[in-house]
Amino acid sequence: MIYNGTAPTTPTTPTTPTNPEQPTAKAWTASAVYVGGDTVSYNGKTYRAKWWTTGETPGQADVWQQL
């Protein structure tokens, strides 16, 4: 069926939403350099760097703030 010169489109199937429990930040890497504001995931939690850091484990060093 044509309506106003265009054929109707087929509705798309909704995508499954991401699990809200899973972090969306990239995984923390000990050898990476992070600056204030960078976010990482570590052990299923998300952390934000307060200042420049490298090699300091999220959840164990004051530089990381758990979100």
N, CA, C and O atoms as a DFTB+ gen file, in Angstrom:
268 C
 N C O
     1  1       0.836      -1.165       0.000
     2  2       0.000       0.000       0.000
     3  2       0.890       1.241       0.000
     4  3       1.882       1.285       0.727
     5  1       0.559       2.222      -0.782
     6  2       1.325       3.462      -0.892
     7  2       0.486       4.590      -0.297
     8  3      -0.706       4.711      -0.580
     9  1       1.122       5.404       0.522
    10  2       0.428       6.538       1.127
    11  2       1.276       7.781       0.909
    12  3       2.434       7.820       1.327
    13  1       0.723       8.790       0.266
    14  2       1.435      10.032      -0.052
    15  2       2.736       9.765      -0.808
    16  3       3.731      10.458      -0.598
    17  1       2.728       8.775      -1.674
    18  2       3.893       8.495      -2.509
    19  2       4.976       7.650      -1.862
    20  3       5.996       7.386      -2.498
    21  1       4.792       7.217      -0.624
    22  2       5.801       6.371       0.029
    23  2       5.136       5.144       0.624
    24  3       3.987       5.184       1.065
    25  1       5.873       4.077       0.623
    26  2       5.376       2.837       1.214
    27  2       5.647       2.870       2.714
    28  3       6.660       3.418       3.150
    29  1       4.756       2.293       3.497
    30  2       5.004       2.267       4.945
    31  2       6.236       1.413       5.264
    32  3       6.544       0.455       4.554
    33  1       6.908       1.767       6.308
    34  2       8.088       1.002       6.719
    35  2       7.689      -0.074       7.705
    36  3       6.671       0.034       8.389
    37  1       8.490      -1.096       7.766
    38  2       8.262      -2.172       8.715
    39  2       8.817      -1.738      10.064
    40  3       9.959      -1.282      10.134
    41  1       8.049      -1.867      11.126
    42  2       8.570      -1.474      12.442
    43  2       9.782      -2.324      12.812
    44  3       9.851      -3.509      12.484
    45  1      10.719      -1.709      13.488
    46  2      11.912      -2.438      13.922
    47  2      11.667      -3.093      15.264
    48  3      10.825      -2.643      16.042
    49  1      12.393      -4.141      15.529
    50  2      12.305      -4.824      16.811
    51  2      13.141      -4.045      17.821
    52  3      14.295      -3.725      17.534
    53  1      12.596      -3.733      18.986
    54  2      13.385      -3.003      19.983
    55  2      14.598      -3.818      20.421
    56  3      14.537      -5.044      20.513
    57  1      15.672      -3.138      20.684
    58  2      16.868      -3.829      21.166
    59  2      16.757      -4.051      22.661
    60  3      16.046      -3.329      23.359
    61  1      17.454      -5.039      23.135
    62  2      17.468      -5.325      24.560
    63  2      18.338      -4.273      25.243
    64  3      19.483      -4.073      24.835
    65  1      17.829      -3.601      26.263
    66  2      18.637      -2.587      26.935
    67  2      19.849      -3.207      27.621
    68  3      19.836      -4.374      28.012
    69  1      20.873      -2.413      27.754
    70  2      22.078      -2.883      28.434
    71  2      21.752      -3.132      29.893
    72  3      20.909      -2.455      30.481
    73  1      22.416      -4.090      30.456
    74  2      22.224      -4.388      31.868
    75  2      22.701      -3.196      32.690
    76  3      23.886      -2.866      32.644
    77  1      21.811      -2.536      33.446
    78  2      22.228      -1.355      34.209
    79  2      23.250      -1.669      35.292
    80  3      23.920      -0.765      35.790
    81  1      23.375      -2.928      35.659
    82  2      24.346      -3.321      36.670
    83  2      25.769      -3.356      36.120
    84  3      26.731      -3.308      36.887
    85  1      25.908      -3.440      34.796
    86  2      27.233      -3.544      34.201
    87  2      27.812      -2.158      33.953
    88  3      27.120      -1.278      33.441
    89  1      29.087      -1.958      34.315
    90  2      29.699      -0.661      34.071
    91  2      29.857      -0.382      32.589
    92  3      30.050      -1.302      31.794
    93  1      29.774       0.892      32.214
    94  2      29.934       1.278      30.826
    95  2      31.325       1.835      30.552
    96  3      31.694       2.028      29.394
    97  1      32.098       2.093      31.597
    98  2      33.457       2.617      31.424
    99  2      34.392       1.485      30.999
   100  3      34.121       0.309      31.242
   101  1      35.493       1.867      30.362
   102  2      36.488       0.869      29.961
   103  2      37.136       0.257      31.195
   104  3      37.226       0.892      32.246
   105  1      37.581      -0.973      31.054
   106  2      38.226      -1.682      32.160
   107  2      39.536      -0.998      32.551
   108  3      40.289      -0.547      31.687
   109  1      39.802      -0.923      33.844
   110  2      41.037      -0.350      34.372
   111  2      42.220      -1.203      33.965
   112  3      42.141      -2.432      33.970
   113  1      43.310      -0.554      33.616
   114  2      44.555      -1.223      33.257
   115  2      45.672      -0.586      34.075
   116  3      45.818       0.637      34.074
   117  1      46.459      -1.400      34.772
   118  2      47.511      -0.888      35.653
   119  2      48.548      -0.048      34.910
   120  3      49.107       0.885      35.487
   121  1      48.811      -0.359      33.655
   122  2      49.860       0.353      32.913
   123  2      49.363       1.626      32.222
   124  3      50.164       2.378      31.667
   125  1      48.051       1.873      32.250
   126  2      47.497       3.055      31.580
   127  2      47.684       4.301      32.443
   128  3      47.803       4.217      33.665
   129  1      47.706       5.454      31.785
   130  2      47.758       6.744      32.480
   131  2      46.355       7.336      32.438
   132  3      45.724       7.384      31.382
   133  1      45.871       7.786      33.590
   134  2      44.551       8.383      33.693
   135  2      44.697       9.805      34.232
   136  3      45.576      10.087      35.046
   137  1      43.831      10.682      33.769
   138  2      43.818      12.061      34.262
   139  2      42.504      12.306      34.979
   140  3      41.557      11.533      34.833
   141  1      42.447      13.372      35.748
   142  2      41.234      13.707      36.489
   143  2      40.015      13.702      35.594
   144  3      40.017      14.316      34.527
   145  1      38.970      13.007      36.025
   146  2      37.729      12.925      35.262
   147  2      37.580      11.643      34.458
   148  3      36.468      11.290      34.065
   149  1      38.693      10.932      34.204
   150  2      38.602       9.659      33.480
   151  2      37.827       8.652      34.318
   152  3      37.958       8.622      35.542
   153  1      37.017       7.826      33.653
   154  2      36.276       6.788      34.357
   155  2      36.756       5.418      33.901
   156  3      37.130       5.225      32.745
   157  1      36.737       4.475      34.831
   158  2      37.132       3.095      34.556
   159  2      36.185       2.157      35.282
   160  3      35.487       2.559      36.212
   161  1      36.167       0.911      34.851
   162  2      35.439      -0.109      35.598
   163  2      36.462      -1.064      36.192
   164  3      37.480      -1.369      35.572
   165  1      36.177      -1.527      37.392
   166  2      37.067      -2.455      38.084
   167  2      36.228      -3.263      39.060
   168  3      35.516      -2.698      39.889
   169  1      36.311      -4.579      38.963
   170  2      35.554      -5.492      39.831
   171  2      34.057      -5.164      39.842
   172  3      33.415      -5.214      40.891
   173  1      33.501      -4.826      38.663
   174  2      32.078      -4.580      38.536
   175  2      31.601      -3.220      39.023
   176  3      30.396      -2.974      39.082
   177  1      32.527      -2.333      39.374
   178  2      32.173      -1.000      39.847
   179  2      32.825       0.043      38.944
   180  3      33.817      -0.238      38.273
   181  1      32.257       1.248      38.935
   182  2      32.786       2.333      38.121
   183  2      33.449       3.364      39.026
   184  3      32.917       3.730      40.074
   185  1      34.617       3.820      38.600
   186  2      35.396       4.792      39.371
   187  2      35.780       5.970      38.485
   188  3      35.927       5.822      37.272
   189  1      35.944       7.154      39.104
   190  2      36.424       8.350      38.406
   191  2      37.724       8.798      39.063
   192  3      37.825       8.868      40.288
   193  1      38.727       9.102      38.220
   194  2      40.007       9.600      38.728
   195  2      39.844      11.041      39.187
   196  3      39.225      11.850      38.496
   197  1      40.400      11.362      40.355
   198  2      40.348      12.724      40.884
   199  2      41.497      13.568      40.332
   200  3      41.377      14.788      40.220
   201  1      42.600      12.920      39.992
   202  2      43.770      13.585      39.432
   203  2      44.565      12.570      38.632
   204  3      44.160      11.412      38.527
   205  1      45.695      12.987      38.064
   206  2      46.550      12.116      37.251
   207  2      46.985      10.913      38.070
   208  3      47.342      11.039      39.241
   209  1      46.951       9.736      37.433
   210  2      47.366       8.525      38.134
   211  2      47.767       7.432      37.149
   212  3      47.341       7.431      35.994
   213  1      48.565       6.536      37.608
   214  2      48.879       5.304      36.870
   215  2      49.259       4.233      37.880
   216  3      49.974       4.513      38.842
   217  1      48.793       3.018      37.672
   218  2      49.162       1.893      38.528
   219  2      48.493       1.854      39.888
   220  3      48.770       0.943      40.668
   221  1      47.618       2.810      40.210
   222  2      46.949       2.799      41.507
   223  2      45.572       2.141      41.341
   224  3      44.755       2.592      40.538
   225  1      45.331       1.099      42.088
   226  2      44.141       0.270      41.934
   227  2      42.875       0.979      42.421
   228  3      42.833       1.468      43.550
   229  1      41.852       1.036      41.577
   230  2      40.571       1.615      42.005
   231  2      40.026       0.869      43.224
   232  3      40.110      -0.356      43.308
   233  1      39.472       1.624      44.154
   234  2      38.928       1.037      45.373
   235  2      39.972       0.876      46.459
   236  3      39.631       0.590      47.607
   237  1      41.259       1.058      46.109
   238  2      42.330       0.907      47.089
   239  2      43.183       2.168      47.215
   240  3      43.992       2.280      48.137
   241  1      43.010       3.111      46.301
   242  2      43.808       4.338      46.305
   243  2      42.871       5.550      46.359
   244  3      41.796       5.543      45.760
   245  1      43.294       6.584      47.082
   246  2      42.466       7.782      47.250
   247  2      42.185       8.513      45.951
   248  3      41.241       9.300      45.882
   249  1      42.984       8.271      44.915
   250  2      42.797       8.970      43.645
   251  2      41.475       8.588      42.966
   252  3      40.956       9.348      42.148
   253  1      40.937       7.426      43.300
   254  2      39.707       6.942      42.662
   255  2      38.498       7.189      43.518
   256  3      38.496       6.895      44.713
   257  1      37.443       7.744      42.888
   258  2      36.155       7.948      43.549
   259  2      35.157       6.972      42.943
   260  3      34.948       6.968      41.730
   261  1      34.554       6.160      43.766
   262  2      33.550       5.220      43.259
   263  2      32.288       5.984      42.908
   264  3      31.822       6.827      43.675
   265  1      31.741       5.682      41.742
   266  2      30.506       6.349      41.282
   267  2      29.298       5.488      41.591
   268  3      28.171       5.874      41.283
